């Protein structure tokens, strides 16, 4: 799968992030009372972002012109003790407050403070013993102290597949202006600033300086002066927590924003890489790459590292800094390693911290996770986070091998073919060993990792057959070394067959310089081996091979083919329903929110990347995962933010959701892969729990017509909190949540309407985990376009009767309309069923609102 990769926070934990390999949580045992560990301490006093909202809104919004009355303006905050949040004295002041508290509570004891958080979080990270942590937790100024929480990380053609050149880009002036002025922040493994995808001199149209962004660029030996520019506007790294643990290797991990892994460079390029960058890998040209918003600006906050992953103290510092710097969008490919325990999954440090970022007007995109395809495998939980699942797109690279018995076997491999007019002998690695090598001496010799163990005279000019075992999956053996072996032996090509013990492994195509193919199917590999073995002539006495009779030619896989069965939900993409707790009970929130391309994505790769041996030293890599899907949406969100600067995070999410497509390229329903093993053979129509609202429609999202915005405050409010009060009411409505809300936010649930539940949030979907007889749900839409008349249609979920009123309405520009939805359970059933509401405007706007009902309890006795 490749790299399938904070609001006021009162509880935070140290997060261990591992890239690629999932490792156990490095927690302190209860017996280690005097052993030091990193704790994140949060205080009861709110951070600056909770007192002074920087995003201000005036009346008369939703104009398509340049910022004017009604547009969100980026203003400096009011003074806080005569110190602004952009003033260095502010950070120093908060740091002094934290230092004073530590000195008072710990009174001469040894400790090490790593960070002071002040913008999204009022707190600090500190290295102390468990006994000292308990002292801090008893302080009246401290809200909470918590330790350890592990998490994991979850394109040349996708702009065309999404219709950007003739659609969204064209509408706004072409790729030369797409996303200009919008800053996307990436909390990831860093970036390679030398990559042409991040240069600012390629275009004749100079990049502007984003005036609202105040970030800086670190200068180190690995990240020298001049690394940043008007494209890459900020870059920092955060590793204090890792350093205190003694696991940070500055040579391997780079004590700078430089990307030693590759993942961060890849995700940044998917979202905002420059347009028209040639993709050349293994000497082959695979087209030209572009990000979704190629003129957007990139800000990098490195908090993840190849050798050990990362820790929450560092991640929190990175996100807090990103928000303070003024990013417009945050792209995250991080999910928890397990469901958070407690009252509800929403009460976890990442989600609660991101609530503050959303309150500050930042649109947050998160990968759904690569834990599919089982139901309730979702690892992005909260309604204020936009969760993206992974889908395929229509480009495939087809390779095949033609056998001498007229059988053609499909395979993978971005490699050239052999001479079309010639068949070559097939020689198995075990049958071409040098005189001093035996299989008994080296049981892995069949993986072709060392040319010195083979008879060159026997292999020269022929096709070398090598075993693809679990060792390739684990990185102990590599395609690259096997290819080098074949080259050193003067082979005509190399054929990898799948070891029968490698079951259900899905292979990314690998770029190879010489004619090569990987037969990814164990069944097809058996067919190859049967043909090979049956063609051998063996001396009856000596039992030695006297003739290799099997011949074949490799057709090659450099040419892309385009099909119609796309998009489809990839098997690894995490699925709903959204778990509300660790039991789990289902939440009344739709997850994922949307699908985007995440499979076989070409994008920039770091020159120092060590995450994928197969792309070591290359400038581009082909990767798969929800980590690749999330930055697609981050880039498209930048296009929306550019056109509608006043859109709140909820409005951006609405525009993306209501315009999503429900169909594949052929006009059929989007299919979902249901099995890890042989996913292509186990598919069925996708439901909202697989695909959310559907597959992202880039052009449609720029012209949504109506939006579902969060509307907790009147339009005339000076400080618009982007639905924060709605979300707080929702959290307070969870049974037993009041003390948890107080700990996380420092706010009393008595101040909020605690009768607001998931279905009451003004989301562009309706999800009900238990429909007990009947329920009325309301939604408010607002018109972002010209005057328009709408008709309303719907398809009711099975076992539910549905009525929407009004069925027709006219709405002026900027006006709002309330829709009432009456749902009645008509059968008793615990099987989820799905429906949709459609809003059809006479000016061409069409909105799709998915409905998901799980348990249905009817007043009659009918049972499904």
N, C-alpha and C positions, 0 to 999 in steps of 0.2 A: 504493500500500500504506500510505500514511501513515507513521507511525513504527513500521515493522516492526522496536523499541528493546529478616585474610586467614587450634596449628599453628606452626610456626617456618619462616620463609622465609629461605633463604640466597642466592637469586638473584632479583632483581627488575629490571624494566626500566621505562623511561618509555613510557607508553602514550598514543597519540594517538587520541582518540575523536571521530568526526565524526557529527553528527546529520543524517540524511536524505541528504546528498550524500556520496558516497564519494570522499575525496581521497587523494592519494599520501602515503606515510609521510615525515615530515619528518626524515630521518636526516642525521647529519653524515657527510661523506665522509672516507675514510681520509687524504686529503691535508690535511685541516683540523686539523693536529696541535696548533696553538696556538689554535684556535677553541673557545670555551667551549660547553658543553652541560650539560644536567641528567643526572646519573647517580644511580641508587639503589644505595646501598652497604649490604650486609648483613653482620653480624658473626657470628663463630663461636659466641659466647655466646648461649644461648637466651633468648627473651623471657619475660616474666613468666607468660604464659598456659601455657607449657610446664612451669613449675615448680609453679604453684599453681592447680589446677583449682577453679573456683568452684562448679561443679555437683557436689553430693555426693549419693550414693545410699545408702540403708539397705536392709535386706532387706525382703521382703514387699511387692512393688510391685503396680501395676496395680489400684488401688482407684478407684472412680468418685466417691467422696466428695471433700470438700475436702482440702487437703494434710494428710497424716497419715503415720504410719510407712510407709515404702516410697515416699513421694513425693520428687521432686527438690526440694531446698531451695536457695534462692539465698542463700548466705552470703558474707560478706566473706572475702577470701583471707587466708591467714596472712601474718605480717609478712615483708617482704623488706628487710633492713637497717633494720628499724623504720619502714619507709615502706610504706603500702598503695597499691594501684594507683589508688584513688580520691583519694589525697592529692596535692595539687598539688606537694608536695616530691618525690614519686616521679618525675614527669615532669622536674622540674628536675634531679634526680640523674642520670637517664639522659642528659639533654641535656648535662650537664657531662662525662660519660664520652665522649660523641661528640665534643664540642668538644676535649677533651684529645687524642683520637686524631688529629683533623684537624690540630691545631697541631703535634703530634709528627711526623707524616708529611710535611706540606706545609711546615713549618718557615719561617714568615714569608711564604710565597707568598700571593697573593690568591685567595680563594674565597668563595662565598656558600652557607651551609647554609640550606636551605629548611624542612625538617622533621626532627624526631627521632621515629622510631617506636619504641615500647617494648612494646606489649601483645601484638599478634600477631606483630610483627616487631621484631627488635633491629637497627636500622639507621637510616639517614638519607638524605635527598635533598640533593644538593649540586651547585652550579653550578661546574664546573671545566673545565680543558682536558683533552684526551685524554692528554697527557703526565702530568698530575696524577692522572688516573684510573688510569693504569698504576702510578703510585707507590702509590696506595691498594690496588690489587689485590695488590701484592707484600707488603703488611703481614701479619704472622702473625696478627693479630687479625681480619683481613677474610676473609670467605668468598668473596664474589664481587662484581663490579661490572659492570653491564650497561646498555646504552643502547637506547632506542627499541623500541616494539612497538605497532603500530597496531591498533586495534579499531574496531568499529562498533556502533551501536545496533540492535538487532533489534526504569453500564450499566443501562439501564433495565429490560431484559427478562431478562438472563442469570440473576439470582437465581431468577426463576420457572422458566426453562428447566432450571436445576440442581435445582429442587425445594426450595429453601431455606425458603420461608415455611411449607410444611406438613411439611417434613422436618427438616433439620439445625437451623434456627432454632427450630422448634417443640419439638424434643426437648430443647433446652437452655433453654427459657423465653422464646423469641421474639426478635425483632430487638433488643429493648431491652437484652439482655444478651449478644448474640452476639459473642464475641471479647474480652469485657471483661477487662482486666488484662494482655493480651498486647501487646507492643510490636513493631511491624514497622518495620524500618529500610530506607529507600529511598536508594540511591546513584544519583542521577539529576540532573535539571536544576533541582531546587528545588521550591518549592511557592508557591501563592498563598494566604496565610493568611486573606485576607478572604472566601474562597469559603465559602458555607454548608455545603458538604460536610465542612468541617473545624472547624466551630464546636462549642462544648461546652454551649451553652445551649438547644438546640432541644428536648431531652427534659426531662421532669419528674423523670427518674431521673438524679441527678448522676453525672458520671464520677468514678470513684475515681482516686487517685494511685498509679501503679504503683511500689511500694516498691523494686523491684529495679533500677529505671532511674535513672541518675545523670547523664543528659545535660543540656545547657544550651540556652538559646535566645539566639542572637546578636541584638543590637539595633543596627540601622543606620537610616539615613534611609529606605531602601526597605523595611525590616523593623522597624518601630517597636516600642517597648515595648507589650506586650499582644498581640503577634501570636501568641504561643504560649498554650496553655491546657491544660486537662486532656485534650483530644483530641489536639492537636498538641503533644507533650510535649518536643520537642527540634528544633532547626534550626541548622545550621552551613553554612558554605561553605568550599571549599578551592580556591585558585587561585594559590598561590605559584609553581608551576612555570610557569604561563601568564604570570604577571606578569613573570618574569625574561626571558621571550622577547620582551617588548614587544608582545604581540598582544592583551592584555586591555584591553577598552574598558569602563570602569566604568559608563558611561552605558547602553550597549547590553546588556552582559552582566550588569549588576547585581552589585556587590561585596557581596553579601548572599545569604541563602538564598532570596530572591524568585525566582520562576520566570519568566524572560523568553522561554522556549521553548514551554512547554505540556505537554511530554512527562511531566515529573515530577509535575505536578498531576494529569494524567490517570491515570497508573499508581497513584498513592497512593489516588485515589478509587475505582478499580476494586477494590482490595484492601480498603480500610477506610473509604471515604467514608460519611458519615451516611446514614441511611435516610429515604426519602420526600422527597427534594429535587426540586422541579419542574424538568424539563428544557425550557427555553424557548429556542429558537434561531430567529433570523430572524422573531420574532414568533409562531412556531408552538409549541404544546405537544406534546411527544413522550413524555409520561408522567412518572413519578417515578423518580429514580435511587437506588441503594443500593450500597454496597460489599458484598463477600462477608462480611466480619466488621465490621459497621457500628459495633460498640462497641470495637473494637481501638484502640490508641493508635498514633500515627504519629510517627516520628522521621526527620528529613530530613537528608541529608548531600550537599549539592550539590557536585558535582565535574565536571559537564558544562555546556557553555555553547553557545548557539545559533551564535555567530559563528565559533567555531573548534573546538568539540568539547571535548576534555579531554586530560589527560596523566596517566600512571600515578602519578607522584609525588603528585599531588593525589588520585587515586582511592584509592591505598594509604592515604594519611592519613585519608581519609573512612571506609574500611572498618575500619581499625585503631581509629578513634575509636568507630565504631558498636559494635564488639565490647566495647570498654572500658566504654562507657556502659551495656551490659547489654541490648541488643536481643535478642529471642527468635527473630526471623526476619529474614533479609536477602533482599530482592528485587532482582535484577539483570536488566537488559535490555542487557547488554554481551557481545559475542562477539569473538574475534580476527578481524582482517581477513584472515588467512591461517592455514593449519595451522602450528602451532609446529614448527620444525625440531628435530632431535636424536633421542635414543633413543626417545622416545615423546611423544605429544601431551599426556599427563598432566603432563609436566614443563614446564609453562608458568607464568609468574608468577601469573596469576589463579587457576588451579586449585590450585596448591600453596599459595597464600595462603588460599584458602577451606578447605583441609584443616584449617588451624589454627582457623578459625572453627567448623567442624563439631566439632573436638575440644573446643572450649569449650561445646558443646551448642547451637549456633545452627543452625537449619534454613535451608539455602541453596537458593533457587529461582533458576534461570537460564533465560532464553529460549533456545530451540534455535537461533535465527537464521532469517533470511529468505532462505536460499540454496537452497531446494527448487525443483523436486521431484526433482532428480537423486539417485540413490543415493550414499551416503557424502558427503553435503553437510552433515553435522552439524558445528556449531561450539561445542558444549558437550560435553566429553569424559569427565570423571572420574566414578567410581562414587559419590563422596561428594557430588556435586552433583545436585540434582533438576532434570532438564531437561524443559521443557514445550514441546510443539508446539502449533500453532494449528489450531483447528477452527471450522467454521461453527456457527451456532445456527439455530433455526427461524424467526426473524423476518426478513421481507424487506419492503422498501418498493417497491411496484410502481408505476411510472409508465408511461404510454403516450400515443401520439398517434394520433388517428383521422383518416385522410386522406379526401379527397372521393371517392376511387375505392373506398371501402369497405375499405381495407386498414388494419389496426391494427399499429403498430410499437411494440415494448416499448422502454423506456428507463429512465434513472435520474434522480433529482432529487427532493429533499424539498421539493416546491413545490405550491401549489394548482393546480387546473385552471381552464380557461376556462369560460365559460357553457355548460352541457351542451346547451342548446337552440340553439346557434348555431355556425356554421362561420366561420372567419376566414381572410382572405387570407394566403398565405405570401409574404413578400418577402425575397429573398436580399440580404444586405448589399452585395454587389457591384452590385446593381441599384438601390440606393437611396442612391447617393453624392451629395453636394452637388456643385454645378457646378464648384468649384475643387479637387475630389479625384478622382484616378484610381487604379486598381490599380497602374499603372506607377509612380506617385509613392509609394505605400505598399503594398507587397506583403502586409502583414499586416492590412490594413484589414478584411478579412473576419472577423477575430476580434472585431470590435465593441468596441474598447477606448476609443474617443473619439467622443462624440456629435456633436462639431462637424464631423465628416466626412460626416454623413448628412443626407438630405432628410427633415426631420421630417414635412412634409405627406404624404409618400408612406408613411411607416411608421406614422403615427398610427392607432391602432385595429386594426392588423394584427399578425401574428406575424412577428417578425424572425428570420431564419435566419442563424446565425453558425457559422463553422468552428472546431472544436475540434482544434487542431494540437499538435505536440510542444512548442510554446511554453507551453501550459497545463501540461504535464507538468513542464517545467523551472521553472515559476513566473514566466515572463516575461510571460505574459498570465494573467488570472484570470477566473473565473466572475463574481465580485463586480463587477468593472469592466464586464463585458459586460452584466450585469443593470442596473447603474446607467445605462449607455448606453441600453438599451431603455426604462427608466423615463423618462429625460429626453426621449426621443423620443415618449413617450406610446404606446408599443406595447402591444398587448393581451397580449403574452407573448413569450418568446424560445425558439427551438429551436436546440440545438447538434447539429450533425452531425459525425461523426468523420472527420477527415482520413485518407485512405487510407494515409498513411505512418506513422500511429500504429498499429502492429501489436502485438497481444497485451497492450496496456495495460489493466489492470483498474481501474475507476474507483470510488472511494468516492462514495456518494450525497452530494450537496451541498445544504445548505439554502438556499432562495431565497424571497424574499418574494412575488415576482410569479409568475404562471403560467409555468412553464418545464419543459423536459425536455432531457436529454442522451441522444442516441442513441449508446450505447456501442459498438455493433457496426458495423464498417466495411461489412459486407454490407447491413445494414439501412439504413445511411446512403446506400448506392448506390440502394436502392429509393426512398428519399425523393427523392433528386436526380433520378432518372429520371422520377418522377411530376411533380416541379416543372418540369423542363425541357420535358417533353412538353405541359404545360398553358400554356406561354407563347405569346402571339400576338406575332409579330415582323414589323414592316413590311419588305416585301421590298426596298424601295429604300433607306430610311434605316438599316435593320437595328436600329432601336430597338424596344423593347418597347412595345407598345400596349395589352396586357392581361395582367394576372396572373391566370391561371385556376385555380391550385392553391389549395385551401382545406383547413383542418384544424381540429381542436379538441384541446386537451390535457386528458387525463383527470385528472391530478394524482397526486401520490405522497406525500401526508401520512399516509395510512392504512396501518398496518402489517398485513401478512398473515402467516399462520403455516402453514408446511408441515410435512411429515413426513420429508422427505429430509435430516434433520440428526440428529446432527452428521456432517460429512464433513471429511477432512483437506484443508486449504487448499493450493493449488498452491505457495505461497511457503514453507510450513513445511519447515524443514530435515529431511532424512531420514537414517536409518542405512543400513548398519551404521556403528557408531562407528569412525572411523579411528584406528588406534593410532599411526601415524606419518605422515610427509608423502608416502610413496610412492603410495598408502597401503596398509598392511596393515590388515586388520580386527581390531578388539579384541574380546575375549570379554566385552564389556559391552553391555547393551542401552541404546540411545539412539534416540529420546527415551524418557523414563520414562512420559510421560502426555500426553494431549491435554486442552486446555481451550478455552473460547470465546476467539477472537482476531480474529474478523471482524466489522466494523461494530459497534463497541462504543461506546455513549454513555458519557461520563464527564466529570468536571469539566475545565474549561479555564481557564488563567490569563488574567486581565484584561490582562496585558502580553505575552501570547504572540505570537510572530512566526513560529512554525513552520509554520502553515497560514494562508495569506492568506484562504482561504474562511471560516475561523472567527475571523478577527480581530475583537476586541471582543465576542465571544460568551462566555458562561459555561460552555458545554458544547461538546464536539466529538465527532464520529463517526470513530473511527480503527480501523485494522486492522493486525495484525502479531503475531508471537510476543511482542513487547513487551507487548501487551495480554493475552495468554494467561497469562504468568508471574504477574502480580499476582493473577489469579483464584485460582491455586493457593496463593499466599502468604496470601491471605485465608482460604481454606479450611483451610490448615495452622494458622492462628491458632485456628480453632474446635476443631481436634483438640488443640492445645496447651492450650487452656482446659479441655477435658474431661479430658485425660490429661497433667497437668503433668510427670509423670515420664518421659514418652516421649522417647527419644533422637531425634536427627535421622533415624537409620535406621528407627526404629519409625514415625515420622510418615510417611516415604516409603513404608514397607510398607503402612500403612493406606490410603493414597491409591491405591497400585498394585493390591493384591490385590482391591479392591472395584470396580475400574473396569469400566465397561460396554463390551461388545463390539458393541452393536447400536444402530441408530438408532431414531427414534421410531416407525417403522412396524414394527419388529421384524426388519428386514433387517440384513445386515452393514454396518458402517461402511465407507463408500467413501472412496477417496483420489483426489484430482485429480492427474493425471499429466502435465499440460502447462501451460505458462505461457499459451500462446495457446489460446483456447477451452477453458478447463479443464472446463467443464460437459459438454463432449462427449468428454472423455478421462478416464474414471474406471474404477476397478476396486477390488475389495475390498481394504481396508487390511491390511497385514501389521504385525507388531511393529516393523519398521524404519520404518514410517510413523507408527504411533500408540502405540508402547510397549505398555503393559499395556491401553490402551484409553482411553475418555473418562471424565473424572473423575466420580465418583459421590459427591456431597457427603454425603448421608445415610448411605450405606454406610460411608464412611470413618470416621464417628463410632462405628461398631459393627463393627469388623473381625473380631472373634472371635480369630483367630490373627494373630500378627505375626512377621515375619522381622527380628530385631534383630541387630546386630553383637555378638558375644559373645566377644571376645578375652580378657576378664578375668573372674574369678569374681565371682558376685553379691555376695560379701561384701567386695569391694574398697572401700576407703574413697573412692578417687577413681576414678570411672567415666569412661573415656576415649572413650566413644561409638564404639568400633570403630577408633580411631586405629591400634592395633597391627595390626589386620587389614589396613588400607589400606597401612601401611608394609610389611608382609610382601608384599602384592600388588605394590607398586612395586619392592621388592628382588628379586622373582621375574622381572622383565623383564631379558632378556639385556643385559649391559653397563651396567646402571643403577646399580651400587653407587657409583661416584664422583659421579654426578649426584645421587643421593639424599643423599650426604654434603654436597654443596654446598648443596642446597636446605634440608635439615633439620638438618645438623650431627650426624646420627646414623649409626652404623655399621651396615651391613646384616648384619654378623655377629651382631647382637643380635636379629635377627628371623628368622622361618621363611621362607626365600627359595624354598620349594617351593609357596607359595600363588599360584595363578593366578586369572585372572578367574572361571572357573566355580566356584572354591572359595569365593569370597566369599558370605556368607549373604544374597544378594539375592533378592527376590521374582520372579526370572526366571532362566532358564538360557540362556546364549548361548555357543556354541562355534564359533570361526572355522574350526577344522580337526579333524574327528572322525576320528582314525586308528584304524580298526577299532572299538575299544570304549573306554568310559570310565564310571567310577562317580562320580557327583556327589552330595554330601550337602547337605541343608538342615535347619536347626533352626527349629522353630516354637515359639512360646510363647503360652499361652492368656491373653488379657486379659479373658475373660468367665467365665461360670459353667461348671461341669462339662459336658462335651459329648462325644458320640461322632461320629467322622468316618469317612466312606468316601472312598476315593481313586479317581478315574477319570482317564483320559488319552486324548489323541489324538496318535499319533506323527507326527513330521514325515516327509514322503516320503523314502524311502531309509534310514530309521532304524527299528530295532525298539526298543521302550521298555518298561521294567518298573519299577514303583515299589513299594517295600516299606517299611512294611507297607501293605496295601490297606485295612485298618480299624484304628482305634485310638480309645481313650478317653483323655481328657486332663482333668485337674482344673484349677481356677482357679490361674493362676500357674505351672503346670507346663510342661515342655518335652517335645518329641517330635522325634526325628531321623528324617528321611525319606531313604532311599537310592534314587537314580535310576540305573538301568543303561541306557546307550545303546549300541547296536551299529549300525555302518554296514552296510547290506545291499546298497548299490550304490556304484559310483564316480561321483561327481558333483561339479561345482563350482557347481551352482545352489542357492541358498539355499532351504531348506524350513522349514516352521513347524508347531508342534504346541502342545498345552496340557496342563497337569495341573490337575485340578479337585479341591478339597477340599470335601466336602459334609457339613455338620454337621447333627445331628438337631434343633438348636435354631434352624435357619434360616440359619446363617452359610455363605456360599459364597465360596471363594477361587479366584482364577484366576492361574496361573503360566505365562506364555508361554515357549515353547521355540523357539530359533532356531539352526539348524545350517547352516553355510555349506558349506565343502568337506567331502566325505565320502569316505573311503578304506576300501574294503571288502577283506576277505581273499579274496573270490571275484573273479571276472573280469567280473561284470555291470557294464555301464556305462550310465549314463543319458544 
